[in-house]
Amino acid sequence: MEHIINVTEVQSAKAASNHRIEPSTQDKIGSPAISQFNQDYSRLSSNSPEPCLPPRQEPQPSPFEVRKFANPAPLGLCAFALTSFLSNCINLNVGGIQAAGVSVSLALNYGGIAQVLAGMWEMAIGNTFGATSFCSYGAYWITFSLISTFDTADATQAVADSVCQNETLMGLFMLAWFIFTTLMLVCTLRSSLAMFSLFFFLDMNYLLLGISHIQCSSHGETLIAVQKAGGVFGLLAAFSAWYNAFAGICDSSNGFFTVPLGHFPWSPAAHLHRAKAKEV
């Protein structure tokens, strides 16, 4: 009799150990309840009472989901505008200045590094055009500062032929940026008139400066008139960049008026304005 009881108890214990409570589909591994409370369901027998779990908590939102990014475009536009303004004043030979350490430092730090950072932030908010343009022109100003530094260091040792070769290479460098700016100009046709004007003036600036550098004589002289015309378009591009930057800064939070940018009739902003006018 005792043997039968012992066998029965052993069988009951085995059955109890084999019959485990499986977690429900909503409490599988990785769900908030399992990950937060880490209950071991394998040790609960069929005769055990239901575990008293605390109420299920929803996962807390990540701080990145509620964080708001500022508009990085005005920073990149101001960096481009100030650097372009000073550089084209040198192209126009204002005050007889040919090169200055201030312009080189400005091109490296403000026009270069600040624009690259603005491009990275544009990429973070999902603006492909802003990221491409700011990073590219930031790299242009960094390259320009390095070229100006090395040319100044080697100016005393250069002969006429090497100077002309450097001018021709600089002209090709400018024409390459003219091609890139033309591509960016096409992409502004659905934007605003102010942004289109900025890239148009910049495009003409690169074209004329490229022509002035590539038409080098045997004495290393450039076409001064074409260079000054390119400098004028460069100044117009700088003021256009400042205007676009001011339009991005002067919004409803810190301004008493809205800066008009102008929109093409086929742009999405113009379509939205006409749709609102019809509703009224």
ChimeraX attribute file (.defattr): number of C-alpha atoms within 10 A of each C-alpha:
attribute: neighborCount
match mode: 1-to-1
recipient: residues
	/A:1	6
	/A:2	7
	/A:3	8
	/A:4	9
	/A:5	10
	/A:6	11
	/A:7	12
	/A:8	12
	/A:9	12
	/A:10	12
	/A:11	12
	/A:12	12
	/A:13	13
	/A:14	11
	/A:15	13
	/A:16	15
	/A:17	14
	/A:18	12
	/A:19	14
	/A:20	15
	/A:21	14
	/A:22	11
	/A:23	14
	/A:24	7
	/A:25	8
	/A:26	11
	/A:27	14
	/A:28	13
	/A:29	12
	/A:30	11
	/A:31	12
	/A:32	16
	/A:33	20
	/A:34	16
	/A:35	12
	/A:36	12
	/A:37	11
	/A:38	11
	/A:39	13
	/A:40	9
	/A:41	12
	/A:42	13
	/A:43	11
	/A:44	17
	/A:45	17
	/A:46	14
	/A:47	9
	/A:48	10
	/A:49	8
	/A:50	10
	/A:51	9
	/A:52	6
	/A:53	9
	/A:54	8
	/A:55	7
	/A:56	12
	/A:57	9
	/A:58	8
	/A:59	10
	/A:60	6
	/A:61	8
	/A:62	8
	/A:63	7
	/A:64	8
	/A:65	7
	/A:66	8
	/A:67	8
	/A:68	8
	/A:69	11
	/A:70	10
	/A:71	13
	/A:72	23
	/A:73	22
	/A:74	20
	/A:75	22
	/A:76	29
	/A:77	24
	/A:78	23
	/A:79	27
	/A:80	25
	/A:81	24
	/A:82	20
	/A:83	22
	/A:84	26
	/A:85	20
	/A:86	21
	/A:87	22
	/A:88	24
	/A:89	19
	/A:90	19
	/A:91	22
	/A:92	22
	/A:93	16
	/A:94	11
	/A:95	8
	/A:96	10
	/A:97	11
	/A:98	12
	/A:99	15
	/A:100	14
	/A:101	11
	/A:102	10
	/A:103	19
	/A:104	22
	/A:105	17
	/A:106	21
	/A:107	30
	/A:108	22
	/A:109	17
	/A:110	21
	/A:111	31
	/A:112	28
	/A:113	20
	/A:114	22
	/A:115	30
	/A:116	23
	/A:117	18
	/A:118	25
	/A:119	27
	/A:120	19
	/A:121	20
	/A:122	25
	/A:123	17
	/A:124	12
	/A:125	15
	/A:126	11
	/A:127	14
	/A:128	12
	/A:129	14
	/A:130	20
	/A:131	24
	/A:132	17
	/A:133	20
	/A:134	29
	/A:135	22
	/A:136	18
	/A:137	20
	/A:138	28
	/A:139	19
	/A:140	19
	/A:141	24
	/A:142	23
	/A:143	15
	/A:144	16
	/A:145	22
	/A:146	16
	/A:147	14
	/A:148	16
	/A:149	16
	/A:150	10
	/A:151	14
	/A:152	12
	/A:153	11
	/A:154	11
	/A:155	10
	/A:156	8
	/A:157	7
	/A:158	13
	/A:159	12
	/A:160	13
	/A:161	13
	/A:162	14
	/A:163	20
	/A:164	22
	/A:165	16
	/A:166	18
	/A:167	22
	/A:168	22
	/A:169	15
	/A:170	20
	/A:171	23
	/A:172	18
	/A:173	17
	/A:174	24
	/A:175	22
	/A:176	15
	/A:177	21
	/A:178	21
	/A:179	14
	/A:180	15
	/A:181	22
	/A:182	17
	/A:183	13
	/A:184	18
	/A:185	19
	/A:186	13
	/A:187	13
	/A:188	20
	/A:189	15
	/A:190	17
	/A:191	19
	/A:192	19
	/A:193	16
	/A:194	19
	/A:195	21
	/A:196	22
	/A:197	17
	/A:198	23
	/A:199	22
	/A:200	20
	/A:201	23
	/A:202	27
	/A:203	26
	/A:204	21
	/A:205	28
	/A:206	26
	/A:207	23
	/A:208	25
	/A:209	29
	/A:210	26
	/A:211	21
	/A:212	25
	/A:213	28
	/A:214	23
	/A:215	17
	/A:216	19
	/A:217	16
	/A:218	12
	/A:219	12
	/A:220	18
	/A:221	15
	/A:222	19
	/A:223	16
	/A:224	15
	/A:225	12
	/A:226	19
	/A:227	23
	/A:228	21
	/A:229	18
	/A:230	27
	/A:231	27
	/A:232	20
	/A:233	22
	/A:234	30
	/A:235	23
	/A:236	22
	/A:237	27
	/A:238	25
	/A:239	19
	/A:240	22
	/A:241	27
	/A:242	21
	/A:243	22
	/A:244	21
	/A:245	20
	/A:246	16
	/A:247	18
	/A:248	17
	/A:249	19
	/A:250	14
	/A:251	13
	/A:252	9
	/A:253	7
	/A:254	8
	/A:255	11
	/A:256	9
	/A:257	10
	/A:258	13
	/A:259	15
	/A:260	12
	/A:261	13
	/A:262	14
	/A:263	19
	/A:264	15
	/A:265	11
	/A:266	11
	/A:267	15
	/A:268	14
	/A:269	16
	/A:270	17
	/A:271	14
	/A:272	11
	/A:273	10
	/A:274	13
	/A:275	11
	/A:276	10
	/A:277	9
	/A:278	8
	/A:279	6
	/A:280	6
